[in-house]
Amino acid sequence: MPRAIPTVQRRLLGYPEVATYLGISVRAAKELAHEGKLLKVLIGHRVLFDVVDVDHFIEQIKRAS
């Protein structure tokens, strides 16, 4: 019987995924990252976003509203 490969949920998202997650455009996500409002993770030349940090960003803007 073949071993089942566990499903891994991604923790790091690229610009398109984080934009979809937040319900904004990719351009808006890039602006938030450039302004330092969205923390980014650099792996080589790739810019990624930790879902935990994105959730924290959401909580911050909820409190500010």
N, C-alpha and C positions, 0 to 999 in steps of 0.2 A: 504494500500500500504506500503510495507516495506521500511524503510529508507535506503538510499544508504550509504554505508561505504566509506568515502573518501580514496583515494589512497594516501599513504604516501611514499615519496621517501626517501630512507635511506641516511643519512648524514655520518654515520660512516661505514667504510669498514674494513674487516679483511684482513689478509695477502693475501689470494688467490684473493680477489676482487681488492685490491689495485695493486697487480702485474698485473692482467688483465687490469686494468684501465691505467697503465703506459706502458703496453706492454713488461714487463720484467718477469723474473722468480720469484718465491716465495723466493728463496734463495737470489737473488739480492735485493728484497724488504727488507728482514731481515737484510742484510748488510747495506743498506741505513739507516734503523732505528737504528741499533746498532751504526753507525757512527754519529748519530744525524742529518743527512741530511733530514730525513723524521720525522716530529713531530708525536709522538704517544699519544694516549689517553688510559690510563689504567682504566678499569672498572673491579674491582675485579682482577682476574688473566688474564682477556682477554686483548689483545693488539689490539687496533683499530686505524683507521686513519680517520681524518676529511677530507672530500672531499675538503673543502676550503683550508686546509693546503697543500693537494696534488696538487691542482691547483697552489697555490703559489710556491711550489717547482718547478713545470714545468716552470713557468714564470722566476724563478731565473736561471734555467739551460739554458733557451733560451737566456737570456741576457748575460750569460757567454760564449756562443758559438760564 
